[in-house]
Amino acid sequence: MKSSSNGFKGLKNHERDENAFEEGRANKQTALYTEESELSDLFDKVLLGTENGVGMSSGNEAAETGVRKDIQPQRNKHGSNSGSGCGKKQGSKNTVDLRTLLILCAQAISNNDFRTANELLKQIRENSSPFGDASQRLAHYFANGLEARLMGNNVRGEVFYSTVVARRTSAADILKSYHLHISTCPFNQFSMFFANYMILKFAEKATTLHIIDFGIAFGFQWPNLIQKLSSRPGGPCKLRITGIELPQAGLRPVERIEETGRRLKKYCERFDVPFEFNFIASRNWEFIKLADLKIQSNETVAVNCLDRFKNLDDTVEDNNPRDAVLYLIRKIIPDIFVHAVRSGSYNAAFFETRFREALFEFSAVYDLLDATIDHNNKERLVIEREFHGREIMNVIACEGSRRIEKPETYKQWQVRHVRAGFKALPLDQDFMKLFRGKMKAWYHKDFVLDEDGNWMLQCWRGRISFGSSCWVPT
């Protein structure tokens, strides 16, 4: 079988395959806007909540949707199995070292030894499953990436990749899975809490608050902030949001972001917050101009990015897109710039090194899921397929501009921020004390809230997963 260690780099139909990946994302996101009336209550439950339990809903609610019974209702008080056994088939006496098989398969692909790679991939398939323990589930999704890479230089590879990333999931299933995800894992939730807390702190006396959100997606972050603005002493200020997002593939490239604007408008009407929404749909955020943002005088400007700069290209030396966007934000002279990142190191140019790093990083992710959610929970399957499986596929199967998942560590982002002309704001110790308590009360005991160099760090079993920080121009 002839193939290439460059994964999908050699595909002739580049545009079609790129659109397939984006279409997969678009299908996932657009699905959330169907059956609006049926989903409105669930949106409120997830996005507003009561703040008396995990993730905008009560801990008991989370238990009913599949949180492991041994960590309910005080998740931190008990330990749990983490899916140890490294590839042991449920009910089987034989143990297979899936991690070693995966690494050997990646090495074989790197060495263009496709016969060995296919034999190893067959063994991995026989001993992995999306329904097994953490090791088996992880191996299943890494095997998908390896298979796509093996077939990447022909039509079969294109079809396989497109089939995996473009699979449709219903709106209700996506939202329920997101609900379960934030109920059992604090990373996204606390990143949003941190950003909203700091933005509201800086907008305490603002007459107009202008939020420029790089990667607004569904706008999940903002209903809670809108609700808080409505209860501000003296009444709410005007809220302007400029949402920046990728255009959708297909005939309606801005439909998703327009729907996000309409949903946020409804929340503002509900809470009597004056509102204006603008958007920029662009594939090249580094080419956005200051004038495009329509900044007005006498408004408090907050720039927000929740883990989306990892999708910007980082291979170009001259006018590097990541640095270019940071320089744009510096030109805005924002009152506050809040940046949350997944602190990841699986961004090496060399495939085998990147594969090992990704395997190490995602082992912690699947260990986390195994420790907090029942094996047979259907929402967990959606989380693993939609939230993590797609990223694993892209990291392993794609090269060059086709690989869009390129995380950096928080320390690497620290260097970029300083170089672009920003200084970090000290962490609010009252906030840190409050949310250390909330993390201890709401989540599994192995989640930890830490800090380093003005970064709020979220960790799982000693491994740093997410970092959040606030910046102002020097």
C-alpha positions in Angstrom: 0.0 0.0 0.0 1.6 3.3 -1.1 1.1 6.2 1.2 3.0 9.2 2.7 4.3 10.0 6.2 3.0 13.5 5.5 -0.5 12.4 6.3 -3.0 14.5 4.3 -0.4 16.9 3.0 -0.4 15.3 -0.4 -4.2 15.2 -1.0 -5.0 16.8 -4.4 -8.5 17.9 -3.5 -7.3 20.2 -0.8 -10.2 22.6 -0.7 -12.8 19.8 -0.6 -11.1 18.1 2.3 -10.6 21.3 4.2 -14.3 22.1 3.8 -15.2 18.7 5.0 -13.4 19.4 8.3 -15.1 22.8 8.6 -18.4 21.3 7.5 -18.1 18.9 10.4 -17.8 21.8 12.8 -20.5 23.7 11.0 -22.9 20.8 11.3 -22.2 20.4 15.0 -22.7 24.1 15.6 -25.6 24.7 13.3 -27.5 21.8 14.9 -27.7 23.8 18.1 -30.0 26.4 16.4 -32.7 23.9 15.3 -35.8 23.2 17.3 -35.2 26.5 19.2 -38.4 26.4 21.2 -37.7 22.9 22.5 -34.2 23.7 23.5 -34.8 27.1 25.1 -35.3 25.7 28.6 -32.1 23.6 28.3 -30.2 26.6 27.1 -31.3 28.6 30.2 -30.4 25.7 32.5 -26.9 25.4 31.0 -26.1 29.1 30.3 -27.7 30.8 33.3 -28.1 28.3 36.1 -28.3 28.9 39.8 -24.6 29.1 40.9 -25.4 26.6 43.7 -23.8 23.7 42.0 -21.6 22.6 39.2 -21.7 24.2 35.8 -24.8 26.5 36.1 -26.9 23.7 37.4 -27.2 21.7 40.6 -24.9 18.8 41.4 -27.9 16.5 41.7 -28.9 17.3 38.2 -25.4 16.3 37.0 -25.7 13.0 38.9 -28.9 12.2 37.0 -27.2 12.8 33.7 -24.4 10.3 34.3 -21.9 11.6 36.8 -20.3 8.6 38.5 -22.2 7.7 41.7 -19.1 7.4 43.8 -18.4 11.1 43.5 -21.9 12.5 44.1 -22.9 14.8 45.5 -19.6 15.9 47.0 -17.4 15.0 44.0 -14.1 15.9 45.7 -14.7 13.7 48.7 -14.1 10.3 47.0 -11.6 8.8 44.7 -12.5 6.6 41.8 -11.0 4.2 39.3 -9.3 5.9 36.5 -9.6 3.2 33.9 -6.3 1.6 34.8 -5.3 -1.6 33.2 -4.0 0.0 30.1 -5.9 -1.7 27.4 -7.4 -4.6 29.3 -10.6 -5.7 27.5 -13.6 -5.7 29.8 -14.2 -9.3 30.7 -10.9 -10.5 29.2 -8.0 -12.1 31.0 -5.4 -10.9 28.4 -3.8 -7.5 28.7 -2.6 -5.6 25.7 -0.3 -2.6 26.0 -2.2 -0.3 23.7 0.0 2.7 24.4 3.1 0.8 23.1 1.1 -0.5 20.0 0.1 3.1 19.2 3.6 4.4 19.4 5.0 1.5 17.4 2.3 2.1 14.7 3.2 5.8 14.5 6.9 4.9 14.2 6.1 2.5 11.4 4.2 5.2 9.5 7.0 7.7 10.0 9.4 5.1 8.5 7.1 4.4 5.6 6.8 0.8 6.8 3.1 0.5 5.9 2.9 -3.2 6.1 4.0 -3.2 9.8 1.8 -0.1 10.5 -1.3 -1.9 9.1 -0.6 -5.1 11.2 -0.2 -3.0 14.3 -3.4 -1.0 13.5 -5.3 -4.3 13.2 -4.1 -5.3 16.7 -5.1 -1.9 18.1 -8.6 -2.1 16.5 -9.1 -5.6 18.0 -8.4 -4.4 21.5 -9.9 -0.9 21.5 -13.4 0.3 21.7 -15.3 3.6 22.1 -17.3 1.8 24.8 -14.4 0.4 26.9 -12.2 1.8 29.6 -10.2 5.0 29.3 -7.3 3.3 27.5 -9.5 1.5 25.0 -11.5 4.6 24.2 -8.3 6.7 23.7 -6.8 4.0 21.5 -10.0 3.9 19.4 -9.8 7.6 18.5 -6.0 7.5 18.0 -6.5 4.5 15.7 -9.0 6.6 13.6 -6.2 9.2 13.2 -3.6 6.7 12.3 -5.9 5.0 9.8 -6.7 8.3 8.1 -3.0 9.1 8.0 -2.2 5.8 6.4 -4.8 6.3 3.7 -4.2 10.0 3.4 -2.7 10.2 0.0 -5.7 8.7 -1.9 -9.5 9.0 -2.3 -10.1 6.3 0.3 -8.3 8.4 2.9 -10.3 11.5 2.0 -13.6 9.7 2.3 -12.6 8.1 5.6 -11.5 11.4 7.1 -14.6 13.3 5.8 -16.9 10.6 7.2 -15.4 10.8 10.7 -15.3 14.6 11.0 -18.6 15.4 9.3 -20.7 13.0 11.3 -23.9 14.8 12.4 -25.1 14.9 16.0 -28.5 16.3 17.1 -28.8 19.7 18.8 -30.2 18.2 21.9 -27.4 15.6 22.2 -24.7 18.3 21.7 -26.2 20.6 24.4 -26.8 17.8 26.9 -23.2 16.6 26.4 -21.9 20.1 26.9 -24.0 20.3 30.0 -22.5 17.1 31.4 -19.0 18.2 30.4 -19.1 21.5 32.4 -20.8 19.7 35.2 -18.0 17.2 35.6 -14.9 19.2 34.4 -14.2 22.8 35.5 -11.9 23.8 32.7 -14.2 25.7 30.3 -16.6 26.8 33.1 -13.9 28.3 35.3 -12.2 30.0 32.3 -15.6 31.7 31.6 -16.1 32.6 35.2 -12.6 34.1 35.4 -13.1 36.2 32.2 -16.6 37.4 33.2 -15.5 38.3 36.7 -12.6 40.4 35.5 -14.5 42.1 32.7 -17.3 43.1 35.0 -14.8 44.3 37.5 -13.3 46.7 34.9 -16.7 47.7 33.6 -18.0 48.6 37.1 -18.6 52.3 36.1 -18.8 51.9 32.3 -21.7 53.6 30.4 -20.9 51.3 27.4 -19.1 48.0 27.6 -17.7 46.8 24.2 -16.6 43.1 24.2 -14.6 42.0 21.3 -14.8 38.2 21.3 -12.3 36.2 19.2 -14.0 32.9 18.6 -17.5 33.7 19.8 -19.0 30.4 18.5 -22.4 29.9 20.2 -21.8 32.8 22.6 -22.2 30.5 25.6 -20.1 32.8 27.8 -22.3 35.9 27.7 -25.8 35.2 29.0 -24.4 34.9 32.5 -22.5 38.2 32.1 -25.7 39.8 30.7 -27.6 38.6 33.8 -25.0 40.1 36.1 -25.1 43.4 34.2 -28.8 43.6 34.7 -28.3 43.6 38.5 -25.6 46.3 38.5 -26.2 49.1 41.0 -27.6 52.1 39.1 -28.8 49.8 36.3 -27.0 48.1 33.4 -24.7 49.8 30.9 -25.1 49.4 27.2 -23.5 46.2 26.0 -21.8 46.0 22.5 -20.5 42.7 21.4 -18.3 42.2 18.3 -18.2 38.5 17.6 -15.3 37.2 15.5 -15.7 33.7 14.0 -14.9 31.5 11.1 -17.4 31.5 8.3 -19.4 28.3 7.8 -18.8 26.2 4.7 -21.7 26.1 2.3 -24.3 28.6 1.0 -24.8 30.4 4.4 -21.4 31.3 5.7 -22.6 33.7 8.4 -25.8 32.0 9.5 -24.2 30.6 12.7 -22.9 33.9 14.0 -26.1 35.7 13.1 -28.0 33.2 15.2 -25.6 33.7 18.0 -26.3 37.5 17.8 -30.1 36.9 17.8 -29.9 34.6 20.9 -27.8 37.1 22.8 -30.3 39.9 21.8 -33.1 37.8 23.4 -31.2 37.5 26.6 -30.5 41.2 26.7 -34.2 42.0 26.1 -35.1 39.6 28.8 -32.8 41.3 31.3 -33.4 44.9 30.1 -29.8 45.4 28.9 -29.3 47.8 26.0 -27.6 45.8 23.3 -25.8 46.0 19.9 -24.2 43.1 18.1 -21.7 43.2 15.2 -19.7 40.4 13.7 -16.8 39.6 11.6 -16.7 36.3 9.7 -13.2 35.7 8.5 -10.8 32.8 8.0 -7.8 35.1 8.5 -8.1 36.9 11.8 -4.6 38.4 11.3 -5.9 40.5 8.5 -8.6 42.2 10.5 -8.2 46.0 10.7 -8.7 48.2 13.7 -11.4 50.1 11.8 -13.3 46.8 11.3 -14.0 46.7 15.0 -16.0 50.0 15.1 -14.6 51.1 18.5 -16.3 54.2 19.8 -15.0 56.9 22.2 -15.9 56.7 25.9 -16.6 53.0 25.9 -14.9 50.4 28.1 -13.3 47.8 25.7 -12.7 44.2 26.8 -11.0 41.7 24.4 -11.8 38.1 25.1 -10.5 34.8 23.7 -11.4 31.4 25.1 -8.8 29.0 23.7 -9.2 29.8 20.0 -5.8 31.3 19.1 -4.5 27.7 19.0 -6.2 27.5 15.6 -4.1 30.3 14.1 -1.2 29.3 12.0 2.2 29.4 13.8 4.5 28.3 11.1 4.9 31.6 9.3 7.9 33.6 10.5 7.1 37.0 8.8 3.8 38.4 10.1 3.1 35.3 12.1 -0.7 35.2 12.5 -0.6 34.6 16.3 1.7 37.6 16.8 -0.2 39.7 14.2 -3.5 39.2 16.2 -1.8 40.1 19.4 -0.4 43.3 17.8 -3.9 44.1 16.6 -5.3 43.8 20.1 -2.4 46.0 21.3 -3.5 48.7 18.8 -7.1 48.5 20.3 -5.6 49.7 23.6 -8.2 47.6 25.5 -9.1 48.3 29.1 -8.6 44.5 29.6 -7.6 41.6 27.5 -8.6 38.2 28.9 -7.0 35.1 27.4 -7.7 31.5 28.3 -5.6 28.7 26.7 -5.4 25.0 26.8 -1.8 24.5 27.8 -0.7 21.9 25.4 2.6 20.8 23.9 1.4 18.6 21.0 2.4 21.0 18.3 5.7 19.6 17.1 6.4 19.7 13.3 7.8 16.2 13.4 4.9 13.7 13.4 6.3 11.0 15.7 7.2 13.6 18.4 3.8 15.3 18.1 2.1 11.9 18.3 3.8 11.0 21.6 3.0 14.4 23.1 -0.7 14.1 22.0 -0.9 10.6 23.4 0.4 11.8 26.7 -1.9 14.8 26.9 -5.1 13.0 25.8 -4.4 10.1 28.2 -5.0 12.6 31.0 -8.3 13.7 29.3 -9.7 10.2 29.0 -8.5 9.3 32.5 -10.5 12.4 33.7 -13.6 11.3 31.9 -13.3 7.7 33.2 -12.9 9.0 36.8 -16.0 11.2 36.7 -18.6 9.8 34.3 -20.1 6.3 34.0 -18.8 4.1 31.1 -22.2 3.6 29.6 -23.3 7.3 29.6 -24.4 8.3 26.1 -23.5 11.9 26.6 -20.0 10.8 27.5 -19.8 9.2 24.1 -20.7 12.4 22.4 -18.1 14.3 24.4 -15.4 11.9 23.4 -16.4 11.8 19.8 -17.3 15.5 19.2 -15.1 17.4 21.6 -12.0 15.3 21.6 -12.1 12.8 18.8 -12.2 15.4 16.1 -9.1 17.2 17.6 -7.2 13.9 17.8 -8.0 13.2 14.2 -6.8 16.6 13.1 -3.6 16.4 15.1 -2.6 13.0 13.9 -3.9 12.9 10.3 -3.1 16.4 9.0 0.0 18.4 8.2 0.7 21.9 7.1 -2.2 24.4 6.9 -4.6 21.4 7.1 -3.6 20.9 10.7 -5.5 23.5 12.6 -5.1 22.2 16.2 -1.8 23.7 17.3 -1.9 24.5 21.1 1.0 26.1 22.9 1.8 26.1 26.6 0.8 29.0 28.8 4.5 29.9 29.2 4.8 30.2 25.4 1.8 32.5 25.3 3.3 34.5 28.1 6.3 35.2 25.9 4.1 36.2 23.0 2.0 38.6 25.1 5.1 40.4 26.5 6.7 40.6 23.1 3.5 42.2 21.7 3.6 44.9 24.3 1.3 43.6 27.1 1.8 43.3 30.9 0.0 40.8 33.0 -2.4 41.9 35.7 -2.0 40.3 39.2 -4.5 37.6 40.0 -7.4 38.7 42.2 -6.7 36.7 45.4 -10.3 37.1 46.6 -11.4 35.4 43.4 -8.8 32.7 43.7 -9.8 31.9 47.3 -13.5 31.8 46.3 -13.0 29.5 43.3 -10.6 27.2 45.1 -13.5 26.6 47.5 -15.9 26.1 44.6 -13.7 23.7 42.8 -13.2 21.7 46.0 -17.0 21.7 46.7 -18.2 21.0 43.1 -15.7 18.8 41.5 -13.6 15.6 41.8 -10.8 15.8 44.4 -8.0 15.5 41.8 -8.9 18.9 40.2 -6.7 21.7 41.5 -6.7 25.4 41.0 -3.2 26.8 41.0 -1.3 29.9 39.9 2.0 30.8 38.3 3.2 34.2 37.1 -0.2 35.8 37.1 -1.8 32.8 35.4 -4.7 30.9 36.9 -4.0 27.3 36.2 -6.4 24.4 36.2 -4.9 21.0 36.8 -5.9 17.3 36.8 -3.8 15.0 38.9 -0.9 17.3 38.8 -1.0 18.0 35.1 -1.7 21.6 33.9 -4.5 21.6 31.4 -5.9 25.2 31.2 -4.5 28.6 32.0 -6.2 32.0 32.2 -4.7 35.5 32.5 -5.5 39.2 32.1 -3.4 41.7 30.2 -3.2 45.5 29.6 -1.0 47.4 27.1 2.3 48.5 28.5 
